[in-house]
């Protein structure tokens, strides 16, 4: 009997020590998280990635980022899913407007992985930098580079050319670093796009000539080259567009755009070869406009 009492007392003493140790560990989590983004718990290491998992939305599995709201029971849901829900997806209780300031404070110290980590991105960052990074992340899915909004395809970079060859077979591809891009029937009414591919230096370039209807019937042409590749790859090249004929010459030189950026913003800001109908007619022959395109490696 004495022995049994002694063992029980020892066990109780041990549990008390363990409880004390747990409180100490929790205190150390708070300290080490703010300083290093890692925490030591009972001999194991909780990395920033481990902590990020506590912010996972139960609906879309994206991260719940500040401002963080919770239901009365403390369950979280991300700001994108919240407007679509009528009750808490975890406990089915009402969704309140209670701010979880403690989780927001922890979130400010956690390094969250890029949403394209499954595609190969290895960058982790504070939540305040997450949106800007993902907007330009090279692992983000690429959209179809053809102008206009008719094709909604998205995929990896290596899938872009197979998509173009299979789904946009009308696009002509010319080989060589110095070619002529011929746009036919430039007097066609309304907004029109002309597209051609140029293959050289082991890369593919898309040449786009876009005609837009402006105010008071004014029409403008925008010509630009984009690389079927990343921004970093695009920086290795330069292109020149040239209209010539009748003792006249109009030239534009620039770095090609990556298809990750697209051409919309460049056209909007006139960061390309821009000319109106009267200029086009000076260089056109029989309603067709030839543009000399030269690609150079930097």
C-alpha positions in Angstrom: 0.0 0.0 0.0 2.8 2.4 0.8 4.4 1.6 -2.5 1.2 2.4 -4.4 0.8 5.7 -2.6 4.4 6.6 -3.4 4.0 5.8 -7.1 0.8 7.8 -7.3 2.3 10.8 -5.6 5.3 10.6 -7.9 3.1 10.5 -10.9 1.1 13.5 -9.7 4.3 15.3 -9.1 5.4 14.4 -12.6 2.1 15.7 -14.2 2.4 18.9 -12.3 5.9 19.4 -13.7 4.7 18.6 -17.2 1.9 21.1 -16.9 4.4 23.7 -15.8 6.6 22.8 -18.6 3.7 23.2 -21.1 3.0 26.7 -19.8 6.6 27.5 -20.2 6.6 26.2 -23.8 3.6 28.3 -24.7 5.4 31.4 -23.4 8.4 30.5 -25.4 6.3 30.2 -28.6 5.2 33.8 -28.3 8.8 35.0 -27.8 10.5 32.9 -30.5 7.7 33.4 -33.0 8.1 37.2 -33.0 11.9 36.9 -33.1 12.6 34.0 -35.4 9.3 32.7 -36.8 9.9 29.3 -35.2 8.9 27.8 -31.9 10.2 24.9 -29.8 7.5 22.8 -28.2 8.5 19.8 -26.1 11.6 19.1 -28.1 10.1 19.6 -31.6 10.4 22.6 -33.9 7.4 24.4 -35.3 8.4 26.2 -38.4 6.7 29.2 -39.9 5.1 26.8 -42.4 3.7 24.8 -39.5 2.2 27.9 -38.0 0.8 29.0 -41.4 -1.3 25.8 -41.4 -3.4 27.1 -38.5 -4.6 29.9 -40.8 -6.0 27.5 -43.4 -9.6 28.3 -44.5 -11.9 25.3 -44.0 -13.7 26.1 -47.3 -11.2 27.0 -50.0 -8.0 26.0 -48.1 -6.4 29.4 -48.8 -5.0 31.4 -45.9 -7.2 33.5 -43.5 -5.3 36.8 -43.5 -5.9 40.0 -41.6 -8.3 41.5 -40.8 -9.3 38.2 -39.3 -12.9 37.7 -38.2 -14.3 34.7 -36.3 -17.6 33.2 -35.4 -18.6 33.4 -31.7 -17.0 29.9 -31.2 -13.7 31.1 -32.5 -13.7 29.5 -36.0 -12.1 31.3 -38.9 -13.0 31.7 -42.5 -11.2 33.7 -45.2 -12.5 37.0 -46.5 -13.2 35.6 -50.0 -15.4 32.8 -48.7 -17.1 34.7 -45.9 -19.6 36.7 -48.1 -20.8 33.4 -49.7 -21.6 31.7 -46.4 -24.7 32.0 -44.2 -23.3 30.2 -41.2 -19.9 29.0 -39.9 -18.7 26.1 -42.0 -17.1 24.4 -38.9 -19.8 24.6 -36.2 -22.8 25.8 -38.3 -23.3 28.7 -35.9 -23.9 32.3 -36.9 -21.0 34.2 -38.5 -20.3 37.2 -36.3 -18.1 40.3 -36.8 -15.7 39.6 -34.0 -12.1 40.5 -34.7 -9.5 38.0 -33.6 -6.7 40.4 -32.7 -4.5 37.6 -31.2 -4.5 35.7 -34.5 -3.8 38.9 -36.5 -0.8 39.5 -34.3 0.5 36.0 -34.9 -0.2 36.3 -38.6 2.1 39.4 -38.8 5.1 37.2 -37.8 4.3 34.1 -39.9 5.9 33.5 -43.3 3.2 32.2 -45.7 4.1 30.1 -48.7 3.2 31.5 -52.2 -0.2 30.2 -53.4 1.7 28.7 -56.4 4.0 26.6 -54.2 2.5 23.4 -55.7 3.7 24.6 -59.1 7.3 25.0 -57.9 7.5 28.4 -56.2 9.6 28.2 -53.0 9.1 31.7 -51.8 7.6 32.4 -48.4 6.8 35.9 -47.2 4.8 38.0 -44.7 1.1 38.3 -45.5 1.6 42.0 -46.4 3.9 41.0 -49.3 1.9 38.0 -50.4 -0.5 39.7 -52.8 2.2 41.6 -54.7 4.4 38.6 -55.1 1.7 36.3 -56.4 0.7 39.0 -58.9 4.0 38.6 -60.6 5.1 35.1 -59.6 6.6 33.2 -62.5 4.9 30.0 -61.4 1.4 31.6 -61.8 -0.6 29.9 -64.6 -0.1 31.6 -68.0 -3.1 32.8 -69.9 -3.5 32.3 -73.7 -1.4 35.1 -75.2 -3.8 35.7 -78.1 -5.3 39.2 -78.0 -9.0 39.5 -77.0 -10.9 37.7 -74.3 -12.4 34.9 -76.3 -9.9 32.2 -75.2 -10.0 31.5 -71.5 -7.2 28.8 -71.5 -4.6 28.8 -68.7 -1.7 26.5 -68.1 2.0 26.1 -67.5 4.5 27.9 -69.6 5.6 24.7 -71.4 2.0 24.1 -72.4 1.5 27.5 -74.1 3.0 26.6 -77.5 1.1 23.2 -77.7 -2.1 25.1 -76.9 -1.4 27.7 -79.7 -0.5 25.0 -82.2 -3.6 22.9 -81.4 -6.3 25.6 -80.8 -5.1 28.5 -82.8 -3.9 26.8 -86.0 -4.6 29.9 -88.2 -1.6 31.7 -86.7 1.4 31.6 -89.1 4.9 31.0 -87.8 8.0 32.3 -89.6 11.5 31.2 -88.8 14.4 33.7 -88.4 15.4 36.8 -86.5 14.5 39.2 -89.3 11.1 38.7 -90.9 8.2 40.7 -92.4 4.8 40.7 -90.6 2.1 41.3 -93.2 -1.2 42.6 -92.0 -3.8 42.2 -94.7 -6.9 44.4 -95.2 -6.1 47.0 -92.7 -9.1 49.0 -93.8 -11.5 46.5 -92.2 -14.0 48.3 -90.1 -14.1 48.0 -86.3 -11.5 46.6 -83.9 -9.3 44.0 -85.6 -6.3 42.0 -84.4 -3.5 40.5 -86.6 -1.2 37.9 -85.0 1.8 36.0 -86.2 4.6 33.9 -84.5 8.3 34.4 -85.0 10.8 31.6 -84.0 14.5 32.4 -83.5 17.2 31.9 -80.9 15.4 28.8 -79.6 12.4 30.9 -78.5 9.0 31.8 -79.9 7.8 35.4 -80.1 4.2 36.6 -80.8 3.7 39.6 -83.0 0.5 41.5 -82.4 -1.0 44.3 -84.4 -4.2 45.7 -82.9 -6.5 48.3 -84.3 -8.8 50.1 -82.0 -11.7 52.4 -82.5 -11.1 55.7 -80.7 -13.3 58.8 -80.2 -14.8 60.7 -83.2 -14.2 57.8 -85.5 -10.4 57.9 -85.0 -8.6 54.6 -85.4 -5.3 53.7 -83.9 -2.9 50.8 -84.5 -0.7 49.3 -81.8 2.1 46.9 -82.7 4.1 45.0 -80.1 6.2 41.8 -79.6 5.8 39.4 -76.7 8.0 36.4 -75.8 6.5 33.0 -75.0 8.6 33.0 -71.9 9.3 34.6 -68.5 10.1 38.2 -67.7 13.7 37.2 -67.0 14.0 35.5 -70.4 12.5 38.5 -72.1 15.2 40.8 -70.7 17.7 38.9 -72.9 16.2 40.2 -76.1 15.4 43.4 -77.9 13.1 43.9 -80.9 12.7 46.5 -83.6 9.5 47.2 -85.6 9.9 49.2 -88.7 7.5 50.6 -91.3 9.3 51.7 -94.4 8.4 52.8 -97.9 7.9 55.9 -100.1 11.1 57.4 -98.6 9.7 57.2 -95.2 10.6 55.2 -92.1 9.0 54.7 -88.7 10.9 52.7 -86.1 10.2 51.4 -82.6 12.7 49.5 -80.5 12.0 47.9 -77.1 12.4 44.8 -74.9 9.7 42.2 -75.7 7.0 41.8 -73.1 6.6 38.4 -71.4 3.3 36.7 -72.0 3.0 36.7 -68.2 2.5 40.5 -68.5 0.4 40.4 -71.6 0.1 43.4 -74.0 -3.0 45.1 -72.6 -1.2 47.4 -70.2 1.5 48.3 -72.8 -1.2 49.2 -75.4 -3.2 51.2 -72.7 0.0 53.2 -71.9 1.1 53.4 -75.6 4.3 51.6 -74.7 4.6 50.1 -78.2 4.6 51.2 -81.8 1.5 53.5 -82.2 0.2 55.1 -85.4 -3.1 56.2 -86.7 -4.9 55.4 -90.0 -3.3 58.2 -91.9 0.2 57.0 -91.1 -0.8 53.4 -91.9 -2.0 54.5 -95.3 1.4 56.1 -96.0 3.1 52.7 -95.7 0.4 50.4 -96.9 0.2 48.8 -100.4 -3.0 47.6 -101.8 -4.6 47.7 -98.4 -1.9 45.5 -96.8 0.7 46.7 -94.3 4.1 45.1 -94.0 6.1 45.5 -90.7 9.7 44.5 -90.6 10.4 42.7 -87.3 14.0 42.1 -86.1 14.8 40.2 -82.9 18.3 40.6 -81.3 19.9 39.0 -78.3 21.2 41.5 -75.7 
